[in-house]
């Protein structure tokens, strides 16, 4: 089983201000025993050619990817060889996906952010290969639960991602994938459901430190974190165990 992270950002990101470099992210992932890592900058797919040898020397497979804004919603596009930066609509995504074997993941789909998929996930269910369990949750607040219920109803696998904007985020939630060590095999295994999630809730102090670090770090407009601003109260429900989630 390979330890995999599929949702990260680095200082190369054209939208968010990220303090760590791609090499620093690779070093941190290697130190935590990861086997594979996708770097998913907002809107722009990073050329991994100059980083792949460095990562390989540290036992890491790099997976190409991008967190693309499609009709105002964030979508993870992984292991596409070309064409991701031309995707602006879900129709564009359908055309791209029909032409290449790759992986499309719904990130933080039911979090209270304007860029989260919510109803668009249902409308375009056939375009998504997997759904993300995002590491940003505590014992009392977990916006991933509706995503997991949706995935179960639709027969989609769930992957665990940290949506890394600060290095301290990496490692609390991750995927274990039954695959050989290459990007094609990893993505194919996930699409086939040969993946399980390892995850632990954040302590309130951890969650507060992460969020404050991103907010006060002047995250760029249009990011997921920016979508949390505003009145989100009516969007939140409480389950029978007292856990906050999306209705």
Biotite code that builds the C-alpha atoms (Angstrom):
import biotite.structure as struc

atoms = struc.array([
    struc.Atom([0.000, 0.000, 0.000], chain_id="A", res_id=1, res_name="UNK", atom_name="CA", element="C"),
    struc.Atom([1.292, 3.434, -0.949], chain_id="A", res_id=2, res_name="UNK", atom_name="CA", element="C"),
    struc.Atom([0.863, 6.492, 1.255], chain_id="A", res_id=3, res_name="UNK", atom_name="CA", element="C"),
    struc.Atom([-0.467, 9.230, -1.030], chain_id="A", res_id=4, res_name="UNK", atom_name="CA", element="C"),
    struc.Atom([-1.400, 12.928, -0.849], chain_id="A", res_id=5, res_name="UNK", atom_name="CA", element="C"),
    struc.Atom([-3.341, 14.346, -3.805], chain_id="A", res_id=6, res_name="UNK", atom_name="CA", element="C"),
    struc.Atom([-4.053, 18.002, -2.913], chain_id="A", res_id=7, res_name="UNK", atom_name="CA", element="C"),
    struc.Atom([-1.186, 20.393, -2.214], chain_id="A", res_id=8, res_name="UNK", atom_name="CA", element="C"),
    struc.Atom([-0.067, 23.925, -3.022], chain_id="A", res_id=9, res_name="UNK", atom_name="CA", element="C"),
    struc.Atom([3.381, 25.516, -3.101], chain_id="A", res_id=10, res_name="UNK", atom_name="CA", element="C"),
    struc.Atom([4.959, 28.924, -3.621], chain_id="A", res_id=11, res_name="UNK", atom_name="CA", element="C"),
    struc.Atom([4.546, 28.405, -7.378], chain_id="A", res_id=12, res_name="UNK", atom_name="CA", element="C"),
    struc.Atom([0.778, 28.837, -6.937], chain_id="A", res_id=13, res_name="UNK", atom_name="CA", element="C"),
    struc.Atom([-0.502, 31.787, -9.013], chain_id="A", res_id=14, res_name="UNK", atom_name="CA", element="C"),
    struc.Atom([-3.490, 32.445, -6.715], chain_id="A", res_id=15, res_name="UNK", atom_name="CA", element="C"),
    struc.Atom([-2.610, 31.667, -3.078], chain_id="A", res_id=16, res_name="UNK", atom_name="CA", element="C"),
    struc.Atom([0.391, 32.991, -1.212], chain_id="A", res_id=17, res_name="UNK", atom_name="CA", element="C"),
    struc.Atom([2.166, 29.862, 0.013], chain_id="A", res_id=18, res_name="UNK", atom_name="CA", element="C"),
    struc.Atom([5.310, 30.160, 2.160], chain_id="A", res_id=19, res_name="UNK", atom_name="CA", element="C"),
    struc.Atom([6.939, 26.821, 1.273], chain_id="A", res_id=20, res_name="UNK", atom_name="CA", element="C"),
    struc.Atom([8.637, 25.884, -1.972], chain_id="A", res_id=21, res_name="UNK", atom_name="CA", element="C"),
    struc.Atom([7.981, 22.746, -3.997], chain_id="A", res_id=22, res_name="UNK", atom_name="CA", element="C"),
    struc.Atom([11.289, 21.280, -2.822], chain_id="A", res_id=23, res_name="UNK", atom_name="CA", element="C"),
    struc.Atom([10.382, 21.942, 0.804], chain_id="A", res_id=24, res_name="UNK", atom_name="CA", element="C"),
    struc.Atom([7.045, 20.176, 0.294], chain_id="A", res_id=25, res_name="UNK", atom_name="CA", element="C"),
    struc.Atom([8.822, 17.188, -1.246], chain_id="A", res_id=26, res_name="UNK", atom_name="CA", element="C"),
    struc.Atom([11.262, 17.047, 1.685], chain_id="A", res_id=27, res_name="UNK", atom_name="CA", element="C"),
    struc.Atom([8.414, 17.176, 4.202], chain_id="A", res_id=28, res_name="UNK", atom_name="CA", element="C"),
    struc.Atom([6.439, 14.468, 2.426], chain_id="A", res_id=29, res_name="UNK", atom_name="CA", element="C"),
    struc.Atom([9.496, 12.226, 2.252], chain_id="A", res_id=30, res_name="UNK", atom_name="CA", element="C"),
    struc.Atom([10.188, 12.753, 5.961], chain_id="A", res_id=31, res_name="UNK", atom_name="CA", element="C"),
    struc.Atom([6.609, 11.661, 6.743], chain_id="A", res_id=32, res_name="UNK", atom_name="CA", element="C"),
    struc.Atom([6.943, 8.472, 4.713], chain_id="A", res_id=33, res_name="UNK", atom_name="CA", element="C"),
    struc.Atom([4.804, 9.371, 1.721], chain_id="A", res_id=34, res_name="UNK", atom_name="CA", element="C"),
    struc.Atom([5.209, 7.386, -1.482], chain_id="A", res_id=35, res_name="UNK", atom_name="CA", element="C"),
    struc.Atom([3.407, 9.712, -3.900], chain_id="A", res_id=36, res_name="UNK", atom_name="CA", element="C"),
    struc.Atom([2.431, 13.350, -4.031], chain_id="A", res_id=37, res_name="UNK", atom_name="CA", element="C"),
    struc.Atom([0.274, 15.444, -6.366], chain_id="A", res_id=38, res_name="UNK", atom_name="CA", element="C"),
    struc.Atom([1.047, 19.152, -6.581], chain_id="A", res_id=39, res_name="UNK", atom_name="CA", element="C"),
    struc.Atom([-2.206, 20.903, -7.466], chain_id="A", res_id=40, res_name="UNK", atom_name="CA", element="C"),
    struc.Atom([-1.698, 24.623, -7.858], chain_id="A", res_id=41, res_name="UNK", atom_name="CA", element="C"),
    struc.Atom([-4.754, 26.747, -8.504], chain_id="A", res_id=42, res_name="UNK", atom_name="CA", element="C"),
    struc.Atom([-5.538, 27.097, -12.227], chain_id="A", res_id=43, res_name="UNK", atom_name="CA", element="C"),
    struc.Atom([-2.045, 26.204, -13.450], chain_id="A", res_id=44, res_name="UNK", atom_name="CA", element="C"),
    struc.Atom([-0.470, 22.754, -13.798], chain_id="A", res_id=45, res_name="UNK", atom_name="CA", element="C"),
    struc.Atom([3.109, 22.826, -12.548], chain_id="A", res_id=46, res_name="UNK", atom_name="CA", element="C"),
    struc.Atom([5.775, 21.408, -14.852], chain_id="A", res_id=47, res_name="UNK", atom_name="CA", element="C"),
    struc.Atom([7.145, 18.582, -12.725], chain_id="A", res_id=48, res_name="UNK", atom_name="CA", element="C"),
    struc.Atom([10.110, 17.813, -14.969], chain_id="A", res_id=49, res_name="UNK", atom_name="CA", element="C"),
    struc.Atom([12.615, 19.733, -12.878], chain_id="A", res_id=50, res_name="UNK", atom_name="CA", element="C"),
    struc.Atom([11.302, 18.300, -9.600], chain_id="A", res_id=51, res_name="UNK", atom_name="CA", element="C"),
    struc.Atom([10.756, 14.632, -10.472], chain_id="A", res_id=52, res_name="UNK", atom_name="CA", element="C"),
    struc.Atom([14.419, 13.532, -10.144], chain_id="A", res_id=53, res_name="UNK", atom_name="CA", element="C"),
    struc.Atom([14.711, 15.286, -6.767], chain_id="A", res_id=54, res_name="UNK", atom_name="CA", element="C"),
    struc.Atom([11.530, 13.572, -5.584], chain_id="A", res_id=55, res_name="UNK", atom_name="CA", element="C"),
    struc.Atom([12.600, 10.169, -6.943], chain_id="A", res_id=56, res_name="UNK", atom_name="CA", element="C"),
    struc.Atom([15.867, 10.379, -5.017], chain_id="A", res_id=57, res_name="UNK", atom_name="CA", element="C"),
    struc.Atom([13.707, 10.676, -1.890], chain_id="A", res_id=58, res_name="UNK", atom_name="CA", element="C"),
    struc.Atom([11.392, 7.814, -2.796], chain_id="A", res_id=59, res_name="UNK", atom_name="CA", element="C"),
    struc.Atom([8.488, 9.968, -3.999], chain_id="A", res_id=60, res_name="UNK", atom_name="CA", element="C"),
    struc.Atom([6.415, 9.666, -7.151], chain_id="A", res_id=61, res_name="UNK", atom_name="CA", element="C"),
    struc.Atom([5.076, 13.015, -8.353], chain_id="A", res_id=62, res_name="UNK", atom_name="CA", element="C"),
    struc.Atom([1.611, 13.104, -9.933], chain_id="A", res_id=63, res_name="UNK", atom_name="CA", element="C"),
    struc.Atom([0.763, 16.034, -12.226], chain_id="A", res_id=64, res_name="UNK", atom_name="CA", element="C"),
    struc.Atom([-2.341, 17.949, -11.254], chain_id="A", res_id=65, res_name="UNK", atom_name="CA", element="C"),
    struc.Atom([-4.196, 21.213, -10.924], chain_id="A", res_id=66, res_name="UNK", atom_name="CA", element="C"),
    struc.Atom([-7.002, 22.600, -8.789], chain_id="A", res_id=67, res_name="UNK", atom_name="CA", element="C"),
    struc.Atom([-9.049, 24.130, -11.563], chain_id="A", res_id=68, res_name="UNK", atom_name="CA", element="C"),
    struc.Atom([-11.960, 26.528, -11.105], chain_id="A", res_id=69, res_name="UNK", atom_name="CA", element="C"),
    struc.Atom([-14.773, 25.233, -13.312], chain_id="A", res_id=70, res_name="UNK", atom_name="CA", element="C"),
    struc.Atom([-17.904, 27.370, -13.490], chain_id="A", res_id=71, res_name="UNK", atom_name="CA", element="C"),
    struc.Atom([-16.873, 28.878, -10.160], chain_id="A", res_id=72, res_name="UNK", atom_name="CA", element="C"),
    struc.Atom([-16.228, 25.528, -8.424], chain_id="A", res_id=73, res_name="UNK", atom_name="CA", element="C"),
    struc.Atom([-12.950, 23.875, -7.480], chain_id="A", res_id=74, res_name="UNK", atom_name="CA", element="C"),
    struc.Atom([-12.139, 20.522, -9.090], chain_id="A", res_id=75, res_name="UNK", atom_name="CA", element="C"),
    struc.Atom([-8.944, 18.456, -8.857], chain_id="A", res_id=76, res_name="UNK", atom_name="CA", element="C"),
    struc.Atom([-7.670, 17.246, -12.233], chain_id="A", res_id=77, res_name="UNK", atom_name="CA", element="C"),
    struc.Atom([-4.921, 14.658, -11.821], chain_id="A", res_id=78, res_name="UNK", atom_name="CA", element="C"),
    struc.Atom([-2.575, 12.963, -14.268], chain_id="A", res_id=79, res_name="UNK", atom_name="CA", element="C"),
    struc.Atom([-3.860, 14.652, -17.408], chain_id="A", res_id=80, res_name="UNK", atom_name="CA", element="C"),
    struc.Atom([-1.086, 14.999, -19.978], chain_id="A", res_id=81, res_name="UNK", atom_name="CA", element="C"),
    struc.Atom([-2.434, 18.194, -21.510], chain_id="A", res_id=82, res_name="UNK", atom_name="CA", element="C"),
    struc.Atom([-5.464, 20.430, -21.760], chain_id="A", res_id=83, res_name="UNK", atom_name="CA", element="C"),
    struc.Atom([-6.292, 21.141, -18.112], chain_id="A", res_id=84, res_name="UNK", atom_name="CA", element="C"),
    struc.Atom([-5.737, 24.880, -18.370], chain_id="A", res_id=85, res_name="UNK", atom_name="CA", element="C"),
    struc.Atom([-8.319, 25.094, -21.152], chain_id="A", res_id=86, res_name="UNK", atom_name="CA", element="C"),
    struc.Atom([-11.099, 23.681, -18.976], chain_id="A", res_id=87, res_name="UNK", atom_name="CA", element="C"),
    struc.Atom([-13.574, 26.387, -17.960], chain_id="A", res_id=88, res_name="UNK", atom_name="CA", element="C"),
    struc.Atom([-16.914, 24.554, -18.026], chain_id="A", res_id=89, res_name="UNK", atom_name="CA", element="C"),
    struc.Atom([-18.139, 21.112, -17.058], chain_id="A", res_id=90, res_name="UNK", atom_name="CA", element="C"),
    struc.Atom([-18.716, 20.480, -20.768], chain_id="A", res_id=91, res_name="UNK", atom_name="CA", element="C"),
    struc.Atom([-15.014, 21.218, -21.321], chain_id="A", res_id=92, res_name="UNK", atom_name="CA", element="C"),
    struc.Atom([-14.186, 18.735, -18.576], chain_id="A", res_id=93, res_name="UNK", atom_name="CA", element="C"),
    struc.Atom([-16.368, 16.058, -20.140], chain_id="A", res_id=94, res_name="UNK", atom_name="CA", element="C"),
    struc.Atom([-14.563, 16.491, -23.475], chain_id="A", res_id=95, res_name="UNK", atom_name="CA", element="C"),
    struc.Atom([-11.140, 16.385, -21.825], chain_id="A", res_id=96, res_name="UNK", atom_name="CA", element="C"),
    struc.Atom([-11.991, 13.323, -19.769], chain_id="A", res_id=97, res_name="UNK", atom_name="CA", element="C"),
    struc.Atom([-13.282, 11.460, -22.826], chain_id="A", res_id=98, res_name="UNK", atom_name="CA", element="C"),
    struc.Atom([-9.928, 11.978, -24.550], chain_id="A", res_id=99, res_name="UNK", atom_name="CA", element="C"),
    struc.Atom([-7.553, 10.899, -21.756], chain_id="A", res_id=100, res_name="UNK", atom_name="CA", element="C"),
    struc.Atom([-7.364, 8.400, -18.927], chain_id="A", res_id=101, res_name="UNK", atom_name="CA", element="C"),
    struc.Atom([-6.859, 10.440, -15.783], chain_id="A", res_id=102, res_name="UNK", atom_name="CA", element="C"),
    struc.Atom([-8.501, 11.153, -12.421], chain_id="A", res_id=103, res_name="UNK", atom_name="CA", element="C"),
    struc.Atom([-11.080, 13.783, -11.426], chain_id="A", res_id=104, res_name="UNK", atom_name="CA", element="C"),
    struc.Atom([-11.649, 14.370, -7.698], chain_id="A", res_id=105, res_name="UNK", atom_name="CA", element="C"),
    struc.Atom([-14.244, 16.490, -5.913], chain_id="A", res_id=106, res_name="UNK", atom_name="CA", element="C"),
    struc.Atom([-12.296, 18.466, -3.264], chain_id="A", res_id=107, res_name="UNK", atom_name="CA", element="C"),
    struc.Atom([-14.041, 19.623, -0.070], chain_id="A", res_id=108, res_name="UNK", atom_name="CA", element="C"),
    struc.Atom([-17.375, 19.404, -1.945], chain_id="A", res_id=109, res_name="UNK", atom_name="CA", element="C"),
    struc.Atom([-19.731, 20.279, 0.926], chain_id="A", res_id=110, res_name="UNK", atom_name="CA", element="C"),
    struc.Atom([-17.617, 22.698, 2.915], chain_id="A", res_id=111, res_name="UNK", atom_name="CA", element="C"),
    struc.Atom([-19.223, 26.133, 3.479], chain_id="A", res_id=112, res_name="UNK", atom_name="CA", element="C"),
    struc.Atom([-17.315, 27.912, 0.727], chain_id="A", res_id=113, res_name="UNK", atom_name="CA", element="C"),
    struc.Atom([-18.514, 29.596, -2.443], chain_id="A", res_id=114, res_name="UNK", atom_name="CA", element="C"),
    struc.Atom([-16.064, 27.565, -4.561], chain_id="A", res_id=115, res_name="UNK", atom_name="CA", element="C"),
    struc.Atom([-17.195, 24.196, -3.191], chain_id="A", res_id=116, res_name="UNK", atom_name="CA", element="C"),
    struc.Atom([-19.155, 21.961, -5.556], chain_id="A", res_id=117, res_name="UNK", atom_name="CA", element="C"),
    struc.Atom([-22.272, 21.257, -3.468], chain_id="A", res_id=118, res_name="UNK", atom_name="CA", element="C"),
    struc.Atom([-25.202, 20.733, -5.910], chain_id="A", res_id=119, res_name="UNK", atom_name="CA", element="C"),
    struc.Atom([-22.883, 20.722, -8.923], chain_id="A", res_id=120, res_name="UNK", atom_name="CA", element="C"),
    struc.Atom([-21.436, 17.436, -7.687], chain_id="A", res_id=121, res_name="UNK", atom_name="CA", element="C"),
    struc.Atom([-24.835, 15.793, -8.121], chain_id="A", res_id=122, res_name="UNK", atom_name="CA", element="C"),
    struc.Atom([-25.459, 17.495, -11.470], chain_id="A", res_id=123, res_name="UNK", atom_name="CA", element="C"),
    struc.Atom([-22.143, 16.273, -12.873], chain_id="A", res_id=124, res_name="UNK", atom_name="CA", element="C"),
    struc.Atom([-21.697, 13.048, -10.900], chain_id="A", res_id=125, res_name="UNK", atom_name="CA", element="C"),
    struc.Atom([-20.544, 11.087, -13.944], chain_id="A", res_id=126, res_name="UNK", atom_name="CA", element="C"),
    struc.Atom([-17.480, 13.331, -14.321], chain_id="A", res_id=127, res_name="UNK", atom_name="CA", element="C"),
    struc.Atom([-16.045, 12.533, -10.887], chain_id="A", res_id=128, res_name="UNK", atom_name="CA", element="C"),
    struc.Atom([-13.949, 9.464, -10.088], chain_id="A", res_id=129, res_name="UNK", atom_name="CA", element="C"),
    struc.Atom([-13.556, 10.085, -6.353], chain_id="A", res_id=130, res_name="UNK", atom_name="CA", element="C"),
    struc.Atom([-14.524, 12.386, -3.497], chain_id="A", res_id=131, res_name="UNK", atom_name="CA", element="C"),
    struc.Atom([-12.172, 13.990, -0.984], chain_id="A", res_id=132, res_name="UNK", atom_name="CA", element="C"),
    struc.Atom([-12.173, 13.639, 2.791], chain_id="A", res_id=133, res_name="UNK", atom_name="CA", element="C"),
    struc.Atom([-10.459, 16.885, 3.690], chain_id="A", res_id=134, res_name="UNK", atom_name="CA", element="C"),
    struc.Atom([-8.174, 17.055, 6.721], chain_id="A", res_id=135, res_name="UNK", atom_name="CA", element="C"),
    struc.Atom([-9.777, 20.258, 8.016], chain_id="A", res_id=136, res_name="UNK", atom_name="CA", element="C"),
    struc.Atom([-12.178, 18.801, 10.590], chain_id="A", res_id=137, res_name="UNK", atom_name="CA", element="C"),
    struc.Atom([-12.461, 18.366, 14.344], chain_id="A", res_id=138, res_name="UNK", atom_name="CA", element="C"),
    struc.Atom([-14.472, 15.965, 16.495], chain_id="A", res_id=139, res_name="UNK", atom_name="CA", element="C"),
    struc.Atom([-17.287, 18.483, 16.667], chain_id="A", res_id=140, res_name="UNK", atom_name="CA", element="C"),
    struc.Atom([-17.158, 20.028, 13.178], chain_id="A", res_id=141, res_name="UNK", atom_name="CA", element="C"),
    struc.Atom([-16.888, 17.770, 10.137], chain_id="A", res_id=142, res_name="UNK", atom_name="CA", element="C"),
    struc.Atom([-18.069, 18.946, 6.717], chain_id="A", res_id=143, res_name="UNK", atom_name="CA", element="C"),
    struc.Atom([-16.853, 15.701, 5.123], chain_id="A", res_id=144, res_name="UNK", atom_name="CA", element="C"),
    struc.Atom([-19.746, 13.562, 6.291], chain_id="A", res_id=145, res_name="UNK", atom_name="CA", element="C"),
    struc.Atom([-22.142, 14.534, 3.539], chain_id="A", res_id=146, res_name="UNK", atom_name="CA", element="C"),
    struc.Atom([-19.414, 13.889, 0.963], chain_id="A", res_id=147, res_name="UNK", atom_name="CA", element="C"),
    struc.Atom([-18.903, 10.394, 2.323], chain_id="A", res_id=148, res_name="UNK", atom_name="CA", element="C"),
    struc.Atom([-22.633, 9.697, 2.218], chain_id="A", res_id=149, res_name="UNK", atom_name="CA", element="C"),
    struc.Atom([-22.769, 10.983, -1.360], chain_id="A", res_id=150, res_name="UNK", atom_name="CA", element="C"),
    struc.Atom([-19.820, 8.775, -2.354], chain_id="A", res_id=151, res_name="UNK", atom_name="CA", element="C"),
    struc.Atom([-21.456, 5.704, -0.807], chain_id="A", res_id=152, res_name="UNK", atom_name="CA", element="C"),
    struc.Atom([-24.729, 6.337, -2.680], chain_id="A", res_id=153, res_name="UNK", atom_name="CA", element="C"),
    struc.Atom([-22.937, 6.769, -5.999], chain_id="A", res_id=154, res_name="UNK", atom_name="CA", element="C"),
    struc.Atom([-20.362, 4.016, -5.575], chain_id="A", res_id=155, res_name="UNK", atom_name="CA", element="C"),
    struc.Atom([-17.425, 6.422, -5.667], chain_id="A", res_id=156, res_name="UNK", atom_name="CA", element="C"),
    struc.Atom([-14.204, 5.922, -3.687], chain_id="A", res_id=157, res_name="UNK", atom_name="CA", element="C"),
    struc.Atom([-13.122, 8.430, -1.024], chain_id="A", res_id=158, res_name="UNK", atom_name="CA", element="C"),
    struc.Atom([-9.566, 9.745, -0.837], chain_id="A", res_id=159, res_name="UNK", atom_name="CA", element="C"),
    struc.Atom([-7.924, 11.499, 2.089], chain_id="A", res_id=160, res_name="UNK", atom_name="CA", element="C"),
    struc.Atom([-6.220, 14.843, 1.402], chain_id="A", res_id=161, res_name="UNK", atom_name="CA", element="C"),
    struc.Atom([-4.739, 17.641, 3.471], chain_id="A", res_id=162, res_name="UNK", atom_name="CA", element="C"),
    struc.Atom([-5.206, 20.485, 0.948], chain_id="A", res_id=163, res_name="UNK", atom_name="CA", element="C"),
    struc.Atom([-1.761, 21.655, 2.015], chain_id="A", res_id=164, res_name="UNK", atom_name="CA", element="C"),
    struc.Atom([-1.265, 25.415, 2.219], chain_id="A", res_id=165, res_name="UNK", atom_name="CA", element="C"),
    struc.Atom([1.122, 25.178, 5.195], chain_id="A", res_id=166, res_name="UNK", atom_name="CA", element="C"),
    struc.Atom([3.589, 22.335, 5.742], chain_id="A", res_id=167, res_name="UNK", atom_name="CA", element="C"),
    struc.Atom([2.221, 21.643, 9.212], chain_id="A", res_id=168, res_name="UNK", atom_name="CA", element="C"),
    struc.Atom([-1.025, 20.456, 7.577], chain_id="A", res_id=169, res_name="UNK", atom_name="CA", element="C"),
    struc.Atom([0.569, 17.455, 5.908], chain_id="A", res_id=170, res_name="UNK", atom_name="CA", element="C"),
    struc.Atom([0.105, 14.034, 7.501], chain_id="A", res_id=171, res_name="UNK", atom_name="CA", element="C"),
    struc.Atom([-3.117, 14.042, 9.522], chain_id="A", res_id=172, res_name="UNK", atom_name="CA", element="C"),
    struc.Atom([-5.262, 12.655, 6.674], chain_id="A", res_id=173, res_name="UNK", atom_name="CA", element="C"),
    struc.Atom([-3.993, 10.610, 3.734], chain_id="A", res_id=174, res_name="UNK", atom_name="CA", element="C"),
    struc.Atom([-4.818, 7.809, 1.315], chain_id="A", res_id=175, res_name="UNK", atom_name="CA", element="C"),
    struc.Atom([-3.394, 4.300, 1.243], chain_id="A", res_id=176, res_name="UNK", atom_name="CA", element="C"),
    struc.Atom([-3.497, 3.048, -2.340], chain_id="A", res_id=177, res_name="UNK", atom_name="CA", element="C"),
    struc.Atom([-2.994, -0.523, -3.552], chain_id="A", res_id=178, res_name="UNK", atom_name="CA", element="C"),
    struc.Atom([-0.841, 0.191, -6.593], chain_id="A", res_id=179, res_name="UNK", atom_name="CA", element="C"),
    struc.Atom([2.641, 0.048, -8.015], chain_id="A", res_id=180, res_name="UNK", atom_name="CA", element="C"),
    struc.Atom([4.865, 3.114, -7.809], chain_id="A", res_id=181, res_name="UNK", atom_name="CA", element="C"),
    struc.Atom([3.852, 5.162, -10.824], chain_id="A", res_id=182, res_name="UNK", atom_name="CA", element="C"),
    struc.Atom([1.311, 7.882, -11.410], chain_id="A", res_id=183, res_name="UNK", atom_name="CA", element="C"),
    struc.Atom([-0.802, 5.967, -13.943], chain_id="A", res_id=184, res_name="UNK", atom_name="CA", element="C"),
    struc.Atom([-1.127, 2.923, -11.692], chain_id="A", res_id=185, res_name="UNK", atom_name="CA", element="C"),
    struc.Atom([-1.968, 5.032, -8.632], chain_id="A", res_id=186, res_name="UNK", atom_name="CA", element="C"),
    struc.Atom([-4.714, 6.965, -10.397], chain_id="A", res_id=187, res_name="UNK", atom_name="CA", element="C"),
    struc.Atom([-6.151, 3.815, -11.952], chain_id="A", res_id=188, res_name="UNK", atom_name="CA", element="C"),
    struc.Atom([-6.199, 2.058, -8.574], chain_id="A", res_id=189, res_name="UNK", atom_name="CA", element="C"),
    struc.Atom([-8.065, 4.961, -6.973], chain_id="A", res_id=190, res_name="UNK", atom_name="CA", element="C"),
    struc.Atom([-10.655, 5.008, -9.766], chain_id="A", res_id=191, res_name="UNK", atom_name="CA", element="C"),
    struc.Atom([-11.150, 1.281, -9.223], chain_id="A", res_id=192, res_name="UNK", atom_name="CA", element="C"),
    struc.Atom([-11.647, 1.786, -5.483], chain_id="A", res_id=193, res_name="UNK", atom_name="CA", element="C"),
    struc.Atom([-8.386, 0.229, -4.282], chain_id="A", res_id=194, res_name="UNK", atom_name="CA", element="C"),
    struc.Atom([-7.895, 2.977, -1.719], chain_id="A", res_id=195, res_name="UNK", atom_name="CA", element="C"),
    struc.Atom([-8.647, 3.583, 1.932], chain_id="A", res_id=196, res_name="UNK", atom_name="CA", element="C"),
    struc.Atom([-8.427, 6.696, 4.056], chain_id="A", res_id=197, res_name="UNK", atom_name="CA", element="C"),
    struc.Atom([-6.435, 7.160, 7.248], chain_id="A", res_id=198, res_name="UNK", atom_name="CA", element="C"),
    struc.Atom([-7.569, 10.263, 9.119], chain_id="A", res_id=199, res_name="UNK", atom_name="CA", element="C"),
    struc.Atom([-7.646, 11.876, 12.515], chain_id="A", res_id=200, res_name="UNK", atom_name="CA", element="C"),
    struc.Atom([-9.548, 14.965, 13.666], chain_id="A", res_id=201, res_name="UNK", atom_name="CA", element="C"),
    struc.Atom([-7.623, 18.116, 14.397], chain_id="A", res_id=202, res_name="UNK", atom_name="CA", element="C"),
    struc.Atom([-7.566, 19.555, 17.859], chain_id="A", res_id=203, res_name="UNK", atom_name="CA", element="C"),
    struc.Atom([-9.236, 22.954, 18.018], chain_id="A", res_id=204, res_name="UNK", atom_name="CA", element="C"),
    struc.Atom([-5.830, 24.531, 18.574], chain_id="A", res_id=205, res_name="UNK", atom_name="CA", element="C"),
    struc.Atom([-4.443, 22.872, 15.422], chain_id="A", res_id=206, res_name="UNK", atom_name="CA", element="C"),
    struc.Atom([-7.414, 23.953, 13.322], chain_id="A", res_id=207, res_name="UNK", atom_name="CA", element="C"),
    struc.Atom([-7.228, 27.513, 14.612], chain_id="A", res_id=208, res_name="UNK", atom_name="CA", element="C"),
    struc.Atom([-3.504, 27.725, 13.935], chain_id="A", res_id=209, res_name="UNK", atom_name="CA", element="C"),
    struc.Atom([-3.908, 26.486, 10.358], chain_id="A", res_id=210, res_name="UNK", atom_name="CA", element="C"),
    struc.Atom([-6.816, 28.796, 9.542], chain_id="A", res_id=211, res_name="UNK", atom_name="CA", element="C"),
    struc.Atom([-5.269, 31.853, 11.145], chain_id="A", res_id=212, res_name="UNK", atom_name="CA", element="C"),
    struc.Atom([-2.012, 31.194, 9.320], chain_id="A", res_id=213, res_name="UNK", atom_name="CA", element="C"),
    struc.Atom([-3.812, 31.158, 5.990], chain_id="A", res_id=214, res_name="UNK", atom_name="CA", element="C"),
    struc.Atom([-6.081, 34.123, 6.637], chain_id="A", res_id=215, res_name="UNK", atom_name="CA", element="C"),
    struc.Atom([-3.402, 36.385, 8.096], chain_id="A", res_id=216, res_name="UNK", atom_name="CA", element="C"),
    struc.Atom([-1.004, 35.247, 5.382], chain_id="A", res_id=217, res_name="UNK", atom_name="CA", element="C"),
    struc.Atom([-3.104, 37.233, 2.890], chain_id="A", res_id=218, res_name="UNK", atom_name="CA", element="C"),
    struc.Atom([-4.390, 34.316, 0.852], chain_id="A", res_id=219, res_name="UNK", atom_name="CA", element="C"),
    struc.Atom([-5.265, 35.449, -2.663], chain_id="A", res_id=220, res_name="UNK", atom_name="CA", element="C"),
    struc.Atom([-8.828, 36.149, -3.752], chain_id="A", res_id=221, res_name="UNK", atom_name="CA", element="C"),
    struc.Atom([-10.796, 33.224, -5.150], chain_id="A", res_id=222, res_name="UNK", atom_name="CA", element="C"),
    struc.Atom([-9.226, 30.503, -3.008], chain_id="A", res_id=223, res_name="UNK", atom_name="CA", element="C"),
    struc.Atom([-11.235, 28.008, -1.013], chain_id="A", res_id=224, res_name="UNK", atom_name="CA", element="C"),
    struc.Atom([-10.297, 29.762, 2.192], chain_id="A", res_id=225, res_name="UNK", atom_name="CA", element="C"),
    struc.Atom([-11.606, 33.075, 0.872], chain_id="A", res_id=226, res_name="UNK", atom_name="CA", element="C"),
    struc.Atom([-14.923, 31.368, 0.245], chain_id="A", res_id=227, res_name="UNK", atom_name="CA", element="C"),
    struc.Atom([-15.428, 30.913, 3.977], chain_id="A", res_id=228, res_name="UNK", atom_name="CA", element="C"),
    struc.Atom([-15.960, 34.647, 4.480], chain_id="A", res_id=229, res_name="UNK", atom_name="CA", element="C"),
    struc.Atom([-19.524, 35.794, 4.923], chain_id="A", res_id=230, res_name="UNK", atom_name="CA", element="C"),
    struc.Atom([-22.637, 34.440, 6.537], chain_id="A", res_id=231, res_name="UNK", atom_name="CA", element="C"),
    struc.Atom([-22.614, 30.626, 6.418], chain_id="A", res_id=232, res_name="UNK", atom_name="CA", element="C"),
    struc.Atom([-24.883, 29.943, 9.370], chain_id="A", res_id=233, res_name="UNK", atom_name="CA", element="C"),
    struc.Atom([-27.974, 28.777, 7.412], chain_id="A", res_id=234, res_name="UNK", atom_name="CA", element="C"),
    struc.Atom([-25.808, 26.273, 5.519], chain_id="A", res_id=235, res_name="UNK", atom_name="CA", element="C"),
    struc.Atom([-24.825, 24.322, 8.644], chain_id="A", res_id=236, res_name="UNK", atom_name="CA", element="C"),
    struc.Atom([-26.682, 21.519, 10.403], chain_id="A", res_id=237, res_name="UNK", atom_name="CA", element="C"),
    struc.Atom([-25.998, 19.341, 13.452], chain_id="A", res_id=238, res_name="UNK", atom_name="CA", element="C"),
    struc.Atom([-26.267, 15.559, 13.331], chain_id="A", res_id=239, res_name="UNK", atom_name="CA", element="C"),
    struc.Atom([-27.594, 13.325, 16.115], chain_id="A", res_id=240, res_name="UNK", atom_name="CA", element="C"),
    struc.Atom([-24.115, 13.104, 17.652], chain_id="A", res_id=241, res_name="UNK", atom_name="CA", element="C"),
    struc.Atom([-23.747, 16.873, 17.840], chain_id="A", res_id=242, res_name="UNK", atom_name="CA", element="C"),
    struc.Atom([-21.331, 17.139, 14.927], chain_id="A", res_id=243, res_name="UNK", atom_name="CA", element="C"),
    struc.Atom([-21.634, 20.186, 12.689], chain_id="A", res_id=244, res_name="UNK", atom_name="CA", element="C"),
    struc.Atom([-21.971, 19.257, 9.019], chain_id="A", res_id=245, res_name="UNK", atom_name="CA", element="C"),
    struc.Atom([-23.556, 20.444, 5.784], chain_id="A", res_id=246, res_name="UNK", atom_name="CA", element="C"),
    struc.Atom([-27.274, 19.570, 5.439], chain_id="A", res_id=247, res_name="UNK", atom_name="CA", element="C"),
])
